[in-house]
Amino acid sequence: MIDKIYAIKQRFNEVNDLIIQPDIMADAKRYVKLNREYKELKTIVDKGDLLINLNANLDEAKELLKNETDPEMKDMAKMELEEIEPQLAELEEEIKMLLIPKDPEDSKNAVMEIRAGAGGDEASIFAGDLYRMYSKYIDSQPGWKTEIIHINEGTSGGYSKISFEVFGTDVYGKLKFESGAHRVQRVPRTETQGRVHTSAATVAVLPKFEEEDIEIRKDQLRTDTFRASGAGGQHVNKTESGVRFTHLPTGIAAESTDSRSQHKNREIALNRLYEKVKAAAKIKNDSEQKTQRQSLVGSGDRSDKIRTYNYPQNRVTDHRINLTLYSLDKIIEGNLNDVIEALVVYENAEKMKGEEENV
């Protein structure tokens, strides 16, 4: 651990020198990226310095206890040992967590999409409930905000589909666990005999990639624009606002008609293309892609039920980590912290297992 801390301190010093260079400060994108790295490294460096000092004090106390003949001095050394050892153990655990390799995408903004699944009108209403839950959770996070991309309203309320962007600090790192199928068990408003029905909605969460993150050259892209219309011929676009990108080396294509703005559709389509190209590269280069994603995150497929919301029992169950909470009334109002924190802890524990196996 000490060796890792010294290596991190070396990188921290390098970044500290870089961010004061005039050319870096003039490049907003590079400066923001380095400044983010500086803050992350500083947390580890500060904890690391404290660990080094505590270890030094521990060695001094042990040496004093071993060689000192004065009973009073020996008692002082013993008291210091008893004080330092638990602090040291706690600090080491903190640093272990900080040293867990972070997914570089965790710090990114996110694009979320909620779709009604099986269950007809009730599924659309449930999709609306999920959107409301996430909106309230997002509002509770300091500095987070949302921007709607596209809405298809359900016939009896809620949404058949809604997509939106979330901006803030470590957005994807917290919301990525929501990808998958969410199942609800409750008595629908339209049910006259009081029977509990089961319906579902799917949630997909993608990291929102910025222009500098996309390693696709412009000369590798073919761009097509086309007209698009809403459901039932509504809102026909008189301009070619739909955008399709084709990545020529792989033949992978992605398009967007979600927005009436061609500029916005270009951004959405490029984001989708990057995701597809990146996913294809991972599958080709890493045969363990499926195990890396794990059931923790979920695939967004309707058959991949990650969570059940049982209204009669006021119960929420996250099937990936066997977490059951009898506080559905609070969770559906946006109090997702207990659920998300449990998933983060589980993911970190799995990462730590992998680190220990590789040692």
C-alpha positions in Angstrom: 0.0 0.0 0.0 2.8 2.4 0.9 4.4 1.8 -2.5 1.2 2.6 -4.3 0.8 5.8 -2.2 4.3 7.0 -3.2 3.5 6.2 -6.9 0.3 8.3 -6.6 2.2 11.1 -4.9 4.6 11.2 -7.9 1.7 11.5 -10.3 0.1 14.1 -8.1 3.2 16.2 -8.2 3.3 15.9 -12.0 -0.4 17.0 -12.3 0.3 19.8 -9.9 3.0 21.1 -12.1 1.0 20.7 -15.3 -2.1 22.6 -14.3 -0.2 25.8 -13.7 1.4 25.7 -17.2 0.0 28.5 -19.4 -0.7 26.2 -22.4 -2.8 23.9 -20.2 -4.7 26.7 -18.5 -5.5 28.0 -22.0 -7.0 24.7 -23.0 -10.3 24.5 -21.1 -10.9 20.8 -21.8 -7.4 19.6 -20.7 -7.5 21.9 -17.7 -10.8 20.6 -16.5 -9.7 17.0 -17.0 -6.4 17.5 -15.1 -8.1 19.5 -12.4 -10.5 16.6 -11.8 -7.6 14.2 -11.6 -5.8 16.6 -9.2 -8.7 16.5 -6.8 -9.0 12.8 -6.9 -5.3 12.2 -6.3 -5.2 14.9 -3.5 -7.7 12.9 -1.5 -5.5 9.8 -1.6 -2.3 11.8 -1.1 -3.7 13.5 2.1 -4.8 10.1 3.5 -1.5 8.6 2.5 0.5 11.3 4.3 -1.5 10.6 7.4 -0.9 6.9 7.1 2.8 7.4 6.7 2.9 9.7 9.8 0.9 7.2 11.9 3.1 4.4 10.9 6.2 6.4 11.9 4.6 7.2 15.3 3.7 3.5 15.7 7.3 2.5 15.1 8.5 5.1 17.6 6.0 3.9 20.2 7.1 0.3 19.7 10.7 1.1 19.9 10.1 3.1 23.1 8.2 0.3 24.7 10.9 -2.2 23.8 13.9 -0.2 25.0 12.6 2.2 27.6 13.2 1.4 31.3 11.2 4.2 32.9 7.8 2.7 33.8 6.1 6.0 33.3 7.5 6.3 29.7 6.6 2.7 29.0 3.0 3.4 30.0 2.9 6.5 27.7 4.2 4.4 24.8 1.6 1.7 25.5 -1.2 4.3 25.6 0.0 5.7 22.3 0.0 2.3 20.7 -3.5 1.6 21.9 -4.6 4.9 20.4 -2.7 4.6 17.1 -3.5 1.0 16.2 -7.3 1.4 15.7 -6.8 4.7 13.8 -4.3 2.9 11.6 -6.7 0.0 10.8 -9.5 2.4 10.0 -7.3 4.5 7.8 -6.0 1.5 5.9 -9.5 0.4 5.1 -10.3 4.0 3.8 -7.3 4.0 1.6 -8.0 0.5 0.3 -11.4 1.8 -0.9 -9.8 4.9 -2.5 -7.2 2.7 -4.3 -9.9 0.5 -5.9 -9.5 1.2 -9.7 -12.3 3.6 -10.7 -14.3 3.2 -13.8 -13.2 6.3 -15.8 -16.8 6.7 -17.0 -18.2 7.0 -13.4 -17.4 10.8 -13.4 -19.4 11.4 -16.6 -22.8 12.8 -17.1 -25.5 10.3 -18.1 -28.3 9.7 -20.6 -31.3 7.9 -19.1 -34.1 6.3 -21.0 -37.2 4.8 -19.4 -39.6 2.6 -21.5 -42.9 1.0 -20.5 -42.6 -2.8 -20.7 -45.2 -5.5 -20.3 -48.4 -4.4 -18.6 -50.2 -2.0 -20.9 -51.4 1.3 -19.5 -50.2 0.3 -16.0 -46.6 -0.1 -17.4 -46.7 3.4 -18.8 -48.0 4.8 -15.5 -45.2 2.9 -13.7 -42.6 4.4 -16.2 -44.0 7.8 -15.1 -43.6 6.9 -11.5 -39.9 5.9 -12.1 -39.2 9.1 -13.9 -40.7 11.1 -11.0 -38.6 9.0 -8.5 -35.4 9.7 -10.4 -36.3 13.4 -10.8 -36.7 13.8 -7.1 -33.4 11.9 -6.4 -31.6 14.1 -9.0 -33.0 17.2 -7.3 -31.6 16.0 -4.0 -28.1 15.7 -5.3 -26.0 18.9 -5.0 -25.4 20.5 -8.4 -27.2 17.9 -10.5 -29.7 19.0 -13.1 -31.7 17.3 -16.0 -32.7 18.1 -19.5 -35.5 16.3 -21.3 -34.5 14.8 -24.7 -37.7 13.1 -25.8 -41.2 12.2 -24.4 -43.9 9.8 -25.6 -46.8 10.0 -23.2 -48.9 6.9 -22.3 -52.5 6.8 -23.3 -53.7 6.7 -19.6 -50.8 8.7 -18.0 -47.1 8.2 -17.5 -44.9 7.6 -20.5 -44.4 4.9 -23.1 -40.9 6.3 -23.4 -39.0 9.2 -21.9 -35.3 10.0 -22.3 -33.3 12.7 -20.6 -29.8 13.8 -19.7 -28.4 14.2 -16.2 -25.5 16.6 -15.5 -23.4 16.9 -12.3 -20.6 15.3 -10.4 -20.2 11.5 -10.6 -23.6 11.1 -12.2 -23.0 7.9 -14.1 -21.2 6.3 -11.2 -24.4 6.5 -9.1 -27.1 6.0 -11.8 -25.5 3.2 -13.8 -26.9 0.6 -11.4 -30.4 1.5 -12.5 -30.0 -0.1 -15.9 -32.3 -3.1 -16.3 -36.0 -4.1 -15.9 -37.9 -2.7 -13.0 -41.0 -4.7 -12.0 -44.0 -3.3 -10.1 -46.7 -5.3 -8.2 -49.7 -3.3 -7.2 -53.5 -2.9 -7.7 -53.9 -0.6 -10.8 -56.2 2.4 -10.6 -58.3 0.7 -13.3 -58.7 -2.6 -11.4 -62.2 -2.9 -10.0 -61.8 -6.2 -8.1 -58.7 -5.2 -6.1 -56.4 -7.7 -7.8 -52.6 -7.2 -7.7 -51.1 -6.9 -11.2 -47.5 -7.2 -12.3 -46.1 -4.9 -14.9 -42.6 -3.6 -15.9 -40.6 -0.8 -17.3 -37.0 -0.9 -18.5 -34.3 1.7 -17.7 -31.2 2.2 -19.7 -28.3 4.4 -18.4 -25.4 5.4 -20.7 -22.4 7.6 -19.9 -22.6 10.8 -21.8 -19.4 11.1 -23.8 -17.9 14.5 -24.6 -16.3 15.3 -27.9 -12.8 14.8 -26.7 -13.6 11.3 -25.5 -14.7 10.0 -28.9 -11.7 8.4 -30.6 -13.4 8.2 -34.0 -11.9 10.3 -36.8 -14.2 12.5 -38.9 -12.8 10.9 -42.1 -14.1 7.5 -40.8 -17.7 8.8 -40.6 -20.5 9.0 -43.2 -23.2 11.4 -42.2 -26.8 11.1 -43.6 -29.7 13.4 -42.7 -33.4 12.6 -43.3 -36.8 13.8 -42.4 -38.7 12.2 -39.5 -42.3 12.4 -38.2 -43.9 11.8 -34.8 -46.5 9.1 -34.0 -49.5 9.2 -36.3 -47.8 11.7 -38.6 -47.8 14.4 -36.0 -45.1 17.1 -35.9 -43.8 16.3 -39.4 -40.3 17.8 -39.8 -40.1 20.0 -42.8 -36.3 20.0 -42.5 -34.0 17.0 -42.4 -33.5 16.9 -38.6 -32.9 13.2 -38.4 -29.2 12.2 -38.4 -27.5 8.9 -39.0 -23.8 8.3 -38.6 -22.0 5.3 -40.1 -18.6 4.2 -38.9 -16.9 3.1 -42.2 -14.2 0.8 -40.7 -16.8 -1.3 -38.9 -20.1 -0.6 -40.8 -21.7 0.3 -37.4 -24.5 2.8 -37.7 -26.5 4.9 -35.2 -29.2 7.5 -35.7 -31.4 9.8 -33.8 -34.8 11.4 -34.5 -35.4 12.1 -30.8 -35.2 15.9 -31.1 -36.5 18.4 -33.6 -33.1 20.0 -33.5 -30.6 18.6 -36.0 -27.7 19.8 -33.8 -29.1 17.8 -30.8 -29.7 14.7 -33.0 -26.1 14.9 -34.2 -25.0 14.9 -30.6 -27.3 12.0 -29.6 -26.5 9.9 -32.7 -22.7 10.4 -32.2 -23.0 9.4 -28.6 -24.9 6.2 -29.6 -22.4 5.5 -32.3 -19.5 5.8 -29.9 -21.3 3.4 -27.5 -21.8 0.8 -30.3 -18.2 1.1 -31.6 -16.8 0.9 -28.1 -19.0 -2.1 -27.2 -18.0 -3.9 -30.4 -14.3 -3.3 -29.6 -14.7 -4.6 -26.1 -16.4 -7.8 -27.3 -13.7 -8.4 -29.9 -10.8 -7.7 -27.5 -12.1 -9.1 -24.3 -13.9 -12.5 -24.1 -14.9 -11.7 -20.6 -17.1 -8.7 -21.5 -20.3 -10.3 -20.1 -18.7 -11.1 -16.7 -17.2 -7.6 -16.5 -20.6 -6.0 -16.9 -22.1 -8.4 -14.3 -25.7 -8.7 -13.3 -24.9 -5.8 -10.9 -25.4 -3.2 -13.6 -27.8 -5.2 -15.8 -28.2 -5.1 -19.5 -31.5 -3.2 -19.7 -33.2 -6.2 -21.3 -36.8 -6.7 -20.2 -36.0 -10.2 -19.0 -33.3 -8.9 -16.7 -35.4 -8.0 -13.7 -33.1 -6.1 -11.4 -35.7 -4.7 -8.9 -39.2 -5.3 -7.7 -41.5 -2.7 -6.2 -44.2 -4.4 -4.2 -46.8 -1.9 -3.1 -49.0 -4.1 -0.9 -46.0 -5.0 1.2 -44.3 -1.5 0.9 -41.3 -3.6 -0.2 -38.4 -2.9 -2.6 -36.2 -5.8 -3.5 -33.0 -5.5 -5.5 -32.4 -9.0 -6.9 -28.7 -8.5 -7.8 -27.6 -8.2 -4.2 -30.6 -9.7 -2.4 -31.4 -6.4 -0.8 -34.9 -6.0 0.7 -36.1 -2.7 2.2 -39.6 -2.1 3.6 -39.6 1.6 2.7 -41.1 1.7 -0.8 -43.1 4.8 0.1 -39.9 6.7 0.7 -37.9 5.2 -2.1 -40.5 6.0 -4.8 -40.3 9.6 -3.5 -36.7 9.8 -4.5 -34.9 8.5 -1.4 -32.7 6.2 -3.3 -29.5 6.7 -1.2 -29.8 3.4 0.7 -30.3 1.4 -2.5 -27.5 3.1 -4.5 -25.0 3.0 -1.6 -25.6 -0.7 -1.1 -24.9 -1.3 -4.8 -21.7 0.8 -4.7 -20.5 -1.1 -1.6 -21.2 -4.4 -3.3 -19.4 -3.3 -6.5 -16.4 -2.1 -4.5 -16.2 -5.4 -2.5 -16.2 -7.3 -5.8 -13.4 -5.1 -7.1 -11.4 -5.6 -3.9 -11.8 -9.4 -4.3 -10.4 -9.1 -7.8 -7.5 -7.0 -6.7 -6.6 -9.5 -3.9 -6.8 -12.4 -6.3 -4.4 -10.6 -8.7 -1.8 -9.9 -5.9 
